[in-house]
Amino acid sequence: MGFYWKGFKTFFKIGAFTLGGGYAMIPIIEREVVENNQWLTKEECLDLIAIAQSCPGVFAINMSVFIGYKKRGIPGALCTALGTALPSFVIILLIAMFFQQFQDNKVVAAIFNGIRPAVVALIAVPTFNLAKRANITLTNCWIPIISTLLIWLLGVNPIYVIIAAGAGGYLFGKFVNNENNTEKNAES
C-alpha cells in the first residue's frame, strides 16, 4: 500500500502546484521522482521525458503513468495518473462554474497578465536543462534549431519531426557508429 499512497500524493502535489503545463512540471517531476523518491535515475528520467513527449496525451499524465507502471504495474499507473489529473480537474471545474462572474474583472485580468510571462520562464528553464542533459552541443545544435523552425515557421506537424528525428538517430547510430566501431576494431 506504501507506493500507491505515496505515488498518488506525490503526483497530486505536482498536479496541484505546477502552473504552465507539462513542461513547467519537468523540474518538479524530476526532483520528486529522481532526487526525493529515487524511483528513476537521471538518465531514465531524461529518456522518459522524451517518450512522454512523443506519445499522444497530456505530458504530465504520460510521465505519471510510466512511473506508476514501472513501480507497481497497472494499479500504480492508475494511482499516479489519478493523482496528477485530479487537481486540474477540480480547479477547471471550479473555474468553469464561476468563470462568467470573473471574466471581465480587471483584477483577474491583471493577475493573468502577470502570470503569463512567468509561465514562459517556467517552460524555458526546463528546456535549457533538457538541452544540457541531452548533450546538445555546437556540433548537434542544428537538430533542435531546424526542428523548431520547421514546426514554427513552416507549420510542419511535430509528429513528422519526431519520426524524422527518430529515423535519423537510428540511421546515424547504425551507420556512423558502426563505421567508427569497425575502424576501432581494425586499429586494434
TORKOL-4160 file (C-alpha; in steps of 0.2 Angstrom, whole numbers, padded with zeros to 4 digits, m for minus):
188
<pt num="1" X="0000" Y="0000" Z="0000"/>
<pt num="2" X="0015" Y="0011" Z="0003"/>
<pt num="3" X="0019" Y="0016" Z="m0015"/>
<pt num="4" X="0001" Y="0018" Z="m0020"/>
<pt num="5" X="m0002" Y="0032" Z="m0007"/>
<pt num="6" X="0015" Y="0040" Z="m0009"/>
<pt num="7" X="0014" Y="0040" Z="m0028"/>
<pt num="8" X="m0004" Y="0047" Z="m0028"/>
<pt num="9" X="0001" Y="0060" Z="m0015"/>
<pt num="10" X="0017" Y="0065" Z="m0025"/>
<pt num="11" X="0008" Y="0067" Z="m0041"/>
<pt num="12" X="m0006" Y="0076" Z="m0033"/>
<pt num="13" X="0006" Y="0089" Z="m0026"/>
<pt num="14" X="0014" Y="0090" Z="m0044"/>
<pt num="15" X="m0003" Y="0092" Z="m0052"/>
<pt num="16" X="m0009" Y="0105" Z="m0039"/>
<pt num="17" X="0006" Y="0116" Z="m0038"/>
<pt num="18" X="0013" Y="0117" Z="m0055"/>
<pt num="19" X="0007" Y="0131" Z="m0067"/>
<pt num="20" X="0011" Y="0131" Z="m0085"/>
<pt num="21" X="0008" Y="0114" Z="m0091"/>
<pt num="22" X="0018" Y="0099" Z="m0093"/>
<pt num="23" X="0035" Y="0107" Z="m0097"/>
<pt num="24" X="0034" Y="0118" Z="m0082"/>
<pt num="25" X="0032" Y="0102" Z="m0072"/>
<pt num="26" X="0048" Y="0094" Z="m0078"/>
<pt num="27" X="0059" Y="0101" Z="m0064"/>
<pt num="28" X="0047" Y="0097" Z="m0051"/>
<pt num="29" X="0044" Y="0079" Z="m0058"/>
<pt num="30" X="0062" Y="0076" Z="m0059"/>
<pt num="31" X="0066" Y="0082" Z="m0041"/>
<pt num="32" X="0052" Y="0071" Z="m0034"/>
<pt num="33" X="0055" Y="0055" Z="m0044"/>
<pt num="34" X="0074" Y="0056" Z="m0045"/>
<pt num="35" X="0080" Y="0065" Z="m0030"/>
<pt num="36" X="0067" Y="0064" Z="m0017"/>
<pt num="37" X="0060" Y="0046" Z="m0020"/>
<pt num="38" X="0073" Y="0038" Z="m0031"/>
<pt num="39" X="0060" Y="0030" Z="m0042"/>
<pt num="40" X="0071" Y="0034" Z="m0058"/>
<pt num="41" X="0089" Y="0038" Z="m0062"/>
<pt num="42" X="0093" Y="0055" Z="m0070"/>
<pt num="43" X="0096" Y="0045" Z="m0087"/>
<pt num="44" X="0079" Y="0035" Z="m0085"/>
<pt num="45" X="0070" Y="0052" Z="m0082"/>
<pt num="46" X="0078" Y="0060" Z="m0097"/>
<pt num="47" X="0073" Y="0045" Z="m0108"/>
<pt num="48" X="0055" Y="0045" Z="m0100"/>
<pt num="49" X="0053" Y="0064" Z="m0104"/>
<pt num="50" X="0057" Y="0060" Z="m0122"/>
<pt num="51" X="0045" Y="0046" Z="m0123"/>
<pt num="52" X="0031" Y="0055" Z="m0114"/>
<pt num="53" X="0033" Y="0070" Z="m0126"/>
<pt num="54" X="0032" Y="0058" Z="m0141"/>
<pt num="55" X="0016" Y="0050" Z="m0135"/>
<pt num="56" X="m0001" Y="0057" Z="m0138"/>
<pt num="57" X="m0010" Y="0064" Z="m0122"/>
<pt num="58" X="m0005" Y="0076" Z="m0108"/>
<pt num="59" X="0013" Y="0076" Z="m0104"/>
<pt num="60" X="0012" Y="0075" Z="m0085"/>
<pt num="61" X="m0001" Y="0061" Z="m0086"/>
<pt num="62" X="0011" Y="0051" Z="m0098"/>
<pt num="63" X="0025" Y="0054" Z="m0086"/>
<pt num="64" X="0015" Y="0048" Z="m0071"/>
<pt num="65" X="0008" Y="0033" Z="m0079"/>
<pt num="66" X="0025" Y="0027" Z="m0085"/>
<pt num="67" X="0032" Y="0030" Z="m0067"/>
<pt num="68" X="0017" Y="0022" Z="m0058"/>
<pt num="69" X="0018" Y="0007" Z="m0071"/>
<pt num="70" X="0036" Y="0005" Z="m0068"/>
<pt num="71" X="0034" Y="0004" Z="m0049"/>
<pt num="72" X="0018" Y="m0006" Z="m0047"/>
<pt num="73" X="0010" Y="m0010" Z="m0064"/>
<pt num="74" X="m0007" Y="m0005" Z="m0069"/>
<pt num="75" X="m0013" Y="m0001" Z="m0051"/>
<pt num="76" X="0002" Y="0010" Z="m0049"/>
<pt num="77" X="m0001" Y="0019" Z="m0065"/>
<pt num="78" X="m0019" Y="0022" Z="m0061"/>
<pt num="79" X="m0014" Y="0029" Z="m0044"/>
<pt num="80" X="m0001" Y="0041" Z="m0051"/>
<pt num="81" X="m0012" Y="0046" Z="m0066"/>
<pt num="82" X="m0027" Y="0050" Z="m0054"/>
<pt num="83" X="m0015" Y="0060" Z="m0043"/>
<pt num="84" X="m0009" Y="0070" Z="m0057"/>
<pt num="85" X="m0026" Y="0073" Z="m0065"/>
<pt num="86" X="m0037" Y="0076" Z="m0050"/>
<pt num="87" X="m0031" Y="0093" Z="m0045"/>
<pt num="88" X="m0033" Y="0100" Z="m0063"/>
<pt num="89" X="m0050" Y="0093" Z="m0065"/>
<pt num="90" X="m0056" Y="0101" Z="m0049"/>
<pt num="91" X="m0048" Y="0118" Z="m0052"/>
<pt num="92" X="m0055" Y="0118" Z="m0070"/>
<pt num="93" X="m0072" Y="0113" Z="m0064"/>
<pt num="94" X="m0072" Y="0127" Z="m0051"/>
<pt num="95" X="m0066" Y="0139" Z="m0064"/>
<pt num="96" X="m0080" Y="0134" Z="m0076"/>
<pt num="97" X="m0093" Y="0136" Z="m0063"/>
<pt num="98" X="m0088" Y="0153" Z="m0059"/>
<pt num="99" X="m0079" Y="0160" Z="m0074"/>
<pt num="100" X="m0094" Y="0170" Z="m0080"/>
<pt num="101" X="m0093" Y="0180" Z="m0064"/>
<pt num="102" X="m0075" Y="0184" Z="m0066"/>
<pt num="103" X="m0070" Y="0185" Z="m0084"/>
<pt num="104" X="m0072" Y="0204" Z="m0085"/>
<pt num="105" X="m0064" Y="0208" Z="m0068"/>
<pt num="106" X="m0049" Y="0220" Z="m0070"/>
<pt num="107" X="m0040" Y="0212" Z="m0055"/>
<pt num="108" X="m0042" Y="0194" Z="m0063"/>
<pt num="109" X="m0036" Y="0201" Z="m0080"/>
<pt num="110" X="m0021" Y="0209" Z="m0071"/>
<pt num="111" X="m0016" Y="0193" Z="m0062"/>
<pt num="112" X="m0016" Y="0184" Z="m0078"/>
<pt num="113" X="m0005" Y="0197" Z="m0087"/>
<pt num="114" X="0007" Y="0194" Z="m0073"/>
<pt num="115" X="0006" Y="0175" Z="m0073"/>
<pt num="116" X="0009" Y="0173" Z="m0092"/>
<pt num="117" X="0027" Y="0179" Z="m0093"/>
<pt num="118" X="0032" Y="0169" Z="m0078"/>
<pt num="119" X="0025" Y="0153" Z="m0086"/>
<pt num="120" X="0036" Y="0157" Z="m0101"/>
<pt num="121" X="0051" Y="0156" Z="m0089"/>
<pt num="122" X="0044" Y="0140" Z="m0081"/>
<pt num="123" X="0044" Y="0132" Z="m0099"/>
<pt num="124" X="0061" Y="0140" Z="m0104"/>
<pt num="125" X="0071" Y="0134" Z="m0089"/>
<pt num="126" X="0067" Y="0115" Z="m0091"/>
<pt num="127" X="0070" Y="0117" Z="m0110"/>
<pt num="128" X="0088" Y="0123" Z="m0107"/>
<pt num="129" X="0091" Y="0110" Z="m0093"/>
<pt num="130" X="0085" Y="0096" Z="m0105"/>
<pt num="131" X="0096" Y="0103" Z="m0119"/>
<pt num="132" X="0111" Y="0102" Z="m0107"/>
<pt num="133" X="0107" Y="0084" Z="m0101"/>
<pt num="134" X="0104" Y="0078" Z="m0119"/>
<pt num="135" X="0121" Y="0083" Z="m0123"/>
<pt num="136" X="0116" Y="0097" Z="m0136"/>
<pt num="137" X="0132" Y="0104" Z="m0142"/>
<pt num="138" X="0138" Y="0116" Z="m0156"/>
<pt num="139" X="0140" Y="0100" Z="m0167"/>
<pt num="140" X="0122" Y="0094" Z="m0165"/>
<pt num="141" X="0113" Y="0110" Z="m0160"/>
<pt num="142" X="0106" Y="0112" Z="m0178"/>
<pt num="143" X="0094" Y="0097" Z="m0175"/>
<pt num="144" X="0083" Y="0107" Z="m0162"/>
<pt num="145" X="0085" Y="0123" Z="m0171"/>
<pt num="146" X="0079" Y="0115" Z="m0188"/>
<pt num="147" X="0065" Y="0106" Z="m0179"/>
<pt num="148" X="0059" Y="0122" Z="m0171"/>
<pt num="149" X="0060" Y="0131" Z="m0187"/>
<pt num="150" X="0050" Y="0118" Z="m0197"/>
<pt num="151" X="0037" Y="0117" Z="m0184"/>
<pt num="152" X="0036" Y="0136" Z="m0180"/>
<pt num="153" X="0039" Y="0144" Z="m0197"/>
<pt num="154" X="0033" Y="0131" Z="m0209"/>
<pt num="155" X="0019" Y="0123" Z="m0199"/>
<pt num="156" X="0026" Y="0105" Z="m0201"/>
<pt num="157" X="0017" Y="0093" Z="m0190"/>
<pt num="158" X="0028" Y="0089" Z="m0174"/>
<pt num="159" X="0024" Y="0071" Z="m0177"/>
<pt num="160" X="0033" Y="0071" Z="m0193"/>
<pt num="161" X="0048" Y="0080" Z="m0185"/>
<pt num="162" X="0049" Y="0066" Z="m0171"/>
<pt num="163" X="0048" Y="0052" Z="m0184"/>
<pt num="164" X="0061" Y="0060" Z="m0194"/>
<pt num="165" X="0072" Y="0063" Z="m0179"/>
<pt num="166" X="0070" Y="0045" Z="m0173"/>
<pt num="167" X="0074" Y="0038" Z="m0191"/>
<pt num="168" X="0089" Y="0050" Z="m0192"/>
<pt num="169" X="0095" Y="0044" Z="m0175"/>
<pt num="170" X="0093" Y="0026" Z="m0180"/>
<pt num="171" X="0102" Y="0028" Z="m0196"/>
<pt num="172" X="0116" Y="0038" Z="m0188"/>
<pt num="173" X="0118" Y="0025" Z="m0174"/>
<pt num="174" X="0118" Y="0011" Z="m0187"/>
<pt num="175" X="0130" Y="0018" Z="m0200"/>
<pt num="176" X="0141" Y="0031" Z="m0192"/>
<pt num="177" X="0143" Y="0022" Z="m0175"/>
<pt num="178" X="0145" Y="0006" Z="m0184"/>
<pt num="179" X="0159" Y="0013" Z="m0195"/>
<pt num="180" X="0168" Y="0021" Z="m0180"/>
<pt num="181" X="0167" Y="0004" Z="m0171"/>
<pt num="182" X="0174" Y="m0005" Z="m0187"/>
<pt num="183" X="0188" Y="0007" Z="m0188"/>
<pt num="184" X="0192" Y="0005" Z="m0170"/>
<pt num="185" X="0192" Y="m0014" Z="m0172"/>
<pt num="186" X="0203" Y="m0013" Z="m0187"/>
<pt num="187" X="0216" Y="m0002" Z="m0177"/>
<pt num="188" X="0217" Y="m0015" Z="m0163"/>
